[in-house]
Amino acid sequence: MGQVYIIQGDITKVEVDAIVNAANNTLLGGGGVDGAIHRAAGPELLEECRKLNGCETGQAKITKGYKLPAKYVIHTVGPIWRGGHKNEEQLLASCYRNSLQLAAENGIKTIAFPSISTGAYRFPVNRAAKIAMLEISKFLEDNDSIEKVYMVCFDEGTTQAYNEAFKEINEKE
């Protein structure tokens, strides 16, 4: 898994082909990463998102990046944590799988993910990190079209959780 990089920073400033937005079902902006991406991209992003008719949890849709350094934004809707008994882990895994598949279908070589669902949606960060690292690893094993995947973590605790999950997955291989 030499193609995966875990960094701490602002996803709206990462220079990659596509960044992933941890969106809500409307795709019309919100708080956290979603709000930051919409503000940085400019009003054209909201205009394009209005035409997409929302997005189901676990699914993904793609738009242009507008004023972002990234050419594209892949919007995915993570699950709200409800104690782990409402299919949350499978839905989160689906966010990563569907985003990577959409990236591959659109010729994207470099992609940056935030920690999906771990902010306002309260998904436990250690669990989310393991799911993310596992799904990214599985995808890269079977698909060589994506050259680099960045996990862009907002804070030190999240960065540590992803580094630990990354290390754990690599030790199993």
KEKE-3310 file (N, C-alpha, C; in steps of 0.2 Angstrom, whole numbers, plus 5000, padded with zeros to 4 digits):
npx = (5004:5009:5004:4996:4994:4994:4989:4989:4979:4971:4958:4953:4964:4972:4982:4976:4969:4955:4945:4936:4920:4913:4897:4880:4864:4857:4866:4869:4877:4884:4889:4906:4917:4910:4904:4916:4921:4912:4912:4925:4925:4916:4901:4897:4898:4888:4877:4879:4877:4864:4857:4859:4850:4851:4859:4860:4864:4880:4882:4889:4893:4899:4906:4912:4927:4928:4933:4943:4959:4958:4952:4940:4926:4921:4906:4901:4889:4890:4886:4875:4880:4873:4875:4879:4871:4864:4868:4879:4893:4894:4888:4897:4909:4904:4904:4918:4921:4912:4916:4929:4928:4920:4930:4940:4932:4932:4944:4953:4968:4974:4968:4959:4954:4942:4940:4927:4911:4915:4914:4901:4892:4896:4903:4913:4930:4941:4936:4930:4942:4949:4940:4940:4954:4955:4945:4951:4963:4959:4953:4964:4972:4966:4964:4973:4972:4971:4983:4988:4982:4976:4973:4966:4967:4959:4963:4975:4972:4963:4972:4981:4973:4971:4984:4987:4978:4982:4994:4991:4984:4993:5002:4995:4996)
npy = (4994:5006:5017:5025:5039:5048:5062:5078:5091:5104:5099:5106:5113:5104:5097:5088:5076:5074:5078:5071:5074:5074:5073:5079:5071:5080:5086:5100:5108:5111:5109:5108:5098:5098:5111:5118:5114:5118:5132:5135:5131:5139:5147:5141:5127:5123:5126:5117:5105:5106:5101:5088:5081:5076:5063:5046:5038:5031:5031:5039:5054:5064:5080:5095:5104:5118:5132:5126:5118:5105:5096:5089:5086:5073:5068:5060:5052:5049:5037:5041:5039:5027:5019:5007:4997:4999:4996:5004:5002:4995:5004:5015:5009:5007:5020:5023:5013:5016:5029:5028:5019:5028:5038:5030:5027:5040:5043:5048:5050:5054:5056:5063:5060:5065:5061:5052:5054:5055:5067:5078:5067:5058:5045:5033:5037:5028:5016:5020:5023:5011:5004:5013:5012:4998:4997:5005:4999:4986:4990:4996:4985:4978:4987:4997:5010:5021:5031:5038:5039:5050:5052:5065:5072:5081:5084:5081:5069:5062:5060:5052:5040:5036:5033:5022:5013:5011:5005:4993:4987:4985:4976:4965:4960)
npz = (5000:4996:4990:4997:5008:5023:5029:5039:5038:5027:5017:5007:5001:4995:4982:4971:4959:4962:4976:4990:4996:5011:5012:5015:5013:5004:4996:4996:5003:5020:5036:5043:5034:5022:5021:5021:5009:4999:5002:4998:4984:4978:4972:4960:4962:4971:4963:4952:4960:4964:4953:4954:4962:4975:4985:4990:5006:5007:4994:4979:4970:4956:4953:4945:4951:4952:4960:4967:4970:4966:4952:4952:4962:4973:4979:4994:5004:5021:5034:5048:5064:5074:5085:5080:5075:5064:5051:5049:5047:5035:5027:5027:5022:5009:5005:5003:4994:4983:4980:4976:4965:4956:4954:4947:4936:4930:4926:4936:4944:4956:4973:4987:5003:5016:5034:5033:5040:5054:5060:5063:5061:5070:5070:5077:5077:5077:5072:5060:5054:5052:5043:5032:5028:5026:5015:5005:5003:4998:4986:4979:4978:4968:4957:4947:4942:4950:4957:4968:4985:4996:5014:5022:5036:5049:5062:5075:5083:5074:5064:5070:5073:5060:5055:5064:5060:5047:5049:5055:5045:5035:5042:5042:5029)
capx = (5000:5014:5001:4992:4997:4990:4992:4985:4978:4964:4957:4952:4970:4976:4982:4975:4963:4949:4944:4930:4916:4908:4891:4874:4860:4855:4872:4868:4882:4882:4894:4912:4921:4905:4904:4922:4922:4907:4914:4931:4924:4912:4894:4895:4897:4881:4873:4879:4874:4856:4855:4860:4844:4854:4863:4859:4869:4884:4883:4894:4891:4904:4905:4918:4930:4928:4939:4947:4964:4956:4948:4933:4924:4916:4902:4898:4885:4892:4880:4875:4882:4867:4876:4882:4866:4859:4872:4883:4899:4893:4887:4903:4913:4902:4906:4924:4921:4909:4920:4935:4925:4918:4936:4943:4928:4933:4951:4956:4974:4975:4962:4960:4948:4942:4938:4920:4906:4917:4913:4895:4889:4898:4905:4919:4935:4945:4932:4930:4949:4950:4935:4943:4960:4953:4942:4956:4968:4956:4952:4971:4975:4962:4964:4979:4971:4972:4991:4989:4976:4978:4968:4967:4964:4958:4967:4980:4969:4961:4978:4984:4969:4972:4991:4987:4974:4986:5000:4988:4982:5000:5005:4991:4997)
capy = (5000:5012:5023:5029:5044:5051:5069:5082:5098:5106:5096:5111:5115:5098:5097:5081:5077:5074:5077:5068:5078:5071:5077:5076:5069:5085:5089:5107:5111:5110:5111:5104:5097:5099:5118:5121:5113:5123:5139:5136:5130:5145:5146:5136:5120:5123:5126:5110:5100:5107:5097:5080:5078:5073:5057:5041:5036:5026:5032:5044:5058:5068:5087:5099:5107:5125:5136:5122:5115:5099:5097:5086:5084:5067:5069:5054:5053:5044:5036:5044:5034:5026:5014:5002:4992:5001:4995:5010:5000:4993:5010:5019:5005:5008:5027:5023:5009:5020:5035:5025:5017:5034:5041:5026:5028:5046:5044:5051:5047:5056:5057:5064:5059:5067:5056:5052:5053:5055:5074:5079:5061:5054:5038:5032:5038:5022:5011:5023:5023:5004:5003:5017:5009:4992:4998:5008:4994:4981:4993:4997:4978:4975:4992:5001:5016:5027:5031:5040:5041:5054:5053:5071:5072:5088:5086:5076:5063:5058:5058:5046:5035:5033:5030:5016:5008:5010:5001:4987:4983:4983:4971:4959:4958)
capz = (5000:4995:4986:5002:5012:5028:5031:5043:5035:5025:5011:5001:4998:4993:4975:4968:4953:4965:4983:4992:5001:5016:5011:5017:5007:4999:4992:4995:5008:5027:5041:5043:5028:5017:5021:5019:5002:4996:5002:4994:4977:4975:4971:4955:4965:4973:4957:4949:4965:4964:4947:4955:4965:4981:4985:4995:5010:5005:4987:4977:4964:4955:4950:4944:4957:4951:4962:4971:4966:4963:4946:4953:4969:4973:4985:4996:5010:5026:5039:5055:5069:5079:5090:5076:5074:5058:5045:5048:5045:5028:5023:5027:5018:5003:5003:5000:4987:4977:4978:4972:4958:4952:4952:4942:4930:4927:4925:4941:4946:4963:4976:4994:5007:5023:5038:5032:5046:5060:5063:5065:5061:5076:5069:5081:5072:5076:5068:5053:5051:5050:5038:5027:5026:5023:5008:5001:5002:4994:4980:4976:4976:4962:4952:4947:4939:4955:4959:4975:4989:5002:5019:5024:5043:5051:5068:5077:5085:5068:5060:5074:5072:5053:5055:5067:5056:5041:5051:5057:5039:5032:5046:5041:5023)
cpx = (5004:5010:4996:4996:4992:4993:4987:4985:4971:4963:4956:4958:4975:4976:4982:4970:4956:4949:4937:4927:4912:4902:4885:4869:4857:4860:4873:4873:4879:4888:4901:4915:4916:4905:4910:4923:4918:4909:4921:4930:4920:4905:4892:4895:4890:4876:4873:4876:4867:4853:4855:4855:4847:4857:4861:4865:4873:4885:4887:4892:4897:4902:4912:4921:4930:4934:4944:4953:4963:4951:4941:4932:4919:4913:4899:4894:4887:4886:4881:4876:4876:4868:4879:4878:4862:4863:4877:4890:4899:4892:4893:4908:4911:4904:4913:4925:4918:4913:4926:4933:4923:4925:4939:4939:4929:4940:4955:4962:4976:4969:4963:4953:4948:4940:4930:4916:4909:4917:4906:4891:4891:4901:4912:4925:4940:4942:4932:4937:4950:4946:4938:4949:4959:4950:4947:4961:4965:4955:4959:4974:4972:4962:4970:4978:4972:4979:4992:4983:4979:4972:4970:4964:4964:4962:4971:4977:4966:4967:4981:4980:4970:4979:4991:4983:4978:4991:4997:4986:4988:5003:5002:4993:5004)
cpy = (5006:5018:5027:5033:5047:5057:5073:5089:5099:5103:5100:5114:5110:5098:5090:5082:5077:5074:5075:5073:5073:5075:5075:5074:5074:5087:5096:5111:5110:5112:5107:5104:5100:5107:5121:5120:5117:5130:5140:5135:5135:5142:5141:5129:5119:5122:5119:5105:5100:5102:5090:5077:5074:5066:5052:5040:5030:5026:5038:5047:5062:5075:5090:5102:5114:5128:5132:5120:5109:5100:5094:5086:5078:5067:5062:5056:5047:5043:5040:5038:5033:5020:5007:4996:4994:5001:5001:5008:4999:4999:5014:5015:5007:5015:5027:5019:5013:5026:5033:5023:5023:5037:5037:5027:5035:5048:5048:5047:5048:5058:5058:5063:5062:5060:5056:5050:5053:5062:5074:5072:5056:5047:5038:5032:5032:5017:5014:5022:5016:5002:5007:5014:5002:4992:5001:5003:4989:4984:4994:4990:4976:4980:4996:5008:5022:5026:5033:5042:5044:5054:5060:5072:5079:5090:5080:5069:5059:5056:5052:5040:5031:5030:5023:5011:5006:5004:4994:4983:4981:4977:4964:4956:4954)
cpz = (5000:4992:4991:5007:5017:5030:5035:5039:5032:5018:5005:4998:4995:4985:4972:4962:4956:4973:4984:4997:5005:5016:5015:5011:5002:4994:4992:5000:5015:5031:5039:5036:5022:5016:5018:5011:4997:4996:4997:4986:4974:4974:4965:4957:4967:4968:4953:4954:4965:4959:4949:4959:4971:4980:4991:4999:5007:4997:4985:4971:4963:4952:4949:4951:4958:4954:4966:4967:4963:4957:4947:4961:4969:4980:4987:5003:5015:5030:5045:5060:5074:5083:5086:5074:5068:5052:5044:5045:5038:5024:5022:5022:5010:5000:5000:4994:4982:4975:4974:4965:4954:4950:4947:4935:4926:4926:4930:4944:4954:4966:4983:4997:5013:5027:5038:5038:5053:5064:5066:5065:5066:5076:5073:5076:5072:5072:5061:5050:5048:5044:5031:5024:5023:5016:5003:4999:4997:4987:4976:4974:4969:4956:4953:4944:4943:4957:4966:4978:4995:5007:5022:5031:5046:5057:5070:5079:5079:5064:5063:5073:5065:5052:5058:5063:5050:5043:5052:5050:5035:5036:5044:5034:5022)
residu = (MET:GLY:GLN:VAL:TYR:ILE:ILE:GLN:GLY:ASP:ILE:THR:LYS:VAL:GLU:VAL:ASP:ALA:ILE:VAL:ASN:ALA:ALA:ASN:ASN:THR:LEU:LEU:GLY:GLY:GLY:GLY:VAL:ASP:GLY:ALA:ILE:HIS:ARG:ALA:ALA:GLY:PRO:GLU:LEU:LEU:GLU:GLU:CYS:ARG:LYS:LEU:ASN:GLY:CYS:GLU:THR:GLY:GLN:ALA:LYS:ILE:THR:LYS:GLY:TYR:LYS:LEU:PRO:ALA:LYS:TYR:VAL:ILE:HIS:THR:VAL:GLY:PRO:ILE:TRP:ARG:GLY:GLY:HIS:LYS:ASN:GLU:GLU:GLN:LEU:LEU:ALA:SER:CYS:TYR:ARG:ASN:SER:LEU:GLN:LEU:ALA:ALA:GLU:ASN:GLY:ILE:LYS:THR:ILE:ALA:PHE:PRO:SER:ILE:SER:THR:GLY:ALA:TYR:ARG:PHE:PRO:VAL:ASN:ARG:ALA:ALA:LYS:ILE:ALA:MET:LEU:GLU:ILE:SER:LYS:PHE:LEU:GLU:ASP:ASN:ASP:SER:ILE:GLU:LYS:VAL:TYR:MET:VAL:CYS:PHE:ASP:GLU:GLY:THR:THR:GLN:ALA:TYR:ASN:GLU:ALA:PHE:LYS:GLU:ILE:ASN:GLU:LYS:GLU)
# end
